[in-house]
Amino acid sequence: MSTTRKDYTDADMAAVSDNPEWTEADFKNAKPFAEVFPELARKLRGRPKSEAPKRQVTLRLDADVLEHFRAAGPGWQSRINADLRKLAGLE
């Protein structure tokens, strides 16, 4: 007789459990979440899709320019993007 919580036995816990052990039949009949709830699975997976997704690029910057933006703290890449948009006349 093993105990799972103080003076409760495994049998006691199983008797009041609303999540019983799976049987072979349960495993055989199980389906992936995304197959059973496809709409919900699409909503729950990862970040929401952006209407204007950003693209990853490699860009070489002068060290002092990079240090200037990084010195202002987190969000330095977004600030570079915002400044480039202004300079290009996109805002």
C-alpha positions in Angstrom: 0.0 0.0 0.0 1.6 3.3 -1.1 0.5 6.7 -0.1 0.2 9.6 -2.5 -0.7 12.3 -0.1 -0.4 12.0 3.7 -2.9 9.3 4.7 -4.6 8.9 1.3 -3.8 5.7 -0.5 -3.6 5.3 -4.3 -7.0 3.6 -4.2 -8.5 6.5 -2.3 -7.2 9.0 -4.9 -8.4 6.8 -7.8 -11.9 6.6 -6.2 -12.3 10.4 -6.3 -10.3 11.1 -9.4 -12.0 12.8 -12.3 -9.1 12.0 -14.6 -8.8 8.2 -14.5 -5.9 6.2 -16.0 -6.2 5.7 -19.7 -6.9 2.2 -21.0 -5.6 0.6 -24.2 -8.9 1.4 -25.8 -8.6 5.1 -24.8 -5.1 5.2 -26.5 -6.4 3.4 -29.5 -9.3 5.9 -30.0 -7.4 9.0 -29.2 -7.1 11.7 -31.9 -4.8 14.7 -32.1 -6.2 17.9 -30.7 -5.7 19.7 -34.1 -7.8 17.0 -35.8 -10.7 17.2 -33.3 -10.6 21.0 -32.9 -8.9 22.5 -36.0 -10.2 26.0 -35.7 -9.2 26.3 -32.0 -5.8 24.7 -32.7 -5.1 27.4 -35.4 -6.0 30.1 -32.9 -3.9 28.7 -30.1 -0.7 27.9 -32.0 2.1 30.6 -31.7 1.8 34.2 -32.4 -1.1 35.6 -34.4 -0.3 36.1 -38.0 0.7 39.7 -38.8 -0.8 41.6 -41.7 2.6 43.0 -42.5 5.2 40.5 -41.2 8.7 41.7 -40.8 11.5 40.1 -42.7 14.8 39.0 -41.2 17.9 40.5 -42.9 21.6 40.8 -42.2 22.7 44.4 -42.0 26.1 45.7 -41.2 26.2 49.0 -39.1 29.0 51.1 -37.9 29.8 50.3 -34.2 29.0 53.7 -32.9 25.6 53.7 -34.7 24.8 50.3 -33.2 25.9 51.4 -29.7 23.8 54.5 -29.9 20.6 52.5 -30.5 21.5 49.7 -28.0 22.3 52.3 -25.3 18.6 53.2 -25.1 17.8 49.7 -24.0 15.3 47.0 -25.2 13.5 47.8 -28.5 16.6 49.1 -30.2 15.8 47.1 -33.4 12.3 48.6 -33.5 13.8 52.1 -33.1 16.1 51.5 -36.0 13.2 50.3 -38.1 11.1 53.4 -37.1 14.0 55.8 -38.0 14.5 54.1 -41.3 10.8 54.4 -42.1 10.9 58.1 -41.3 14.0 58.6 -43.4 12.5 56.7 -46.3 9.3 58.8 -46.1 7.1 55.8 -45.2 5.4 57.5 -42.2 
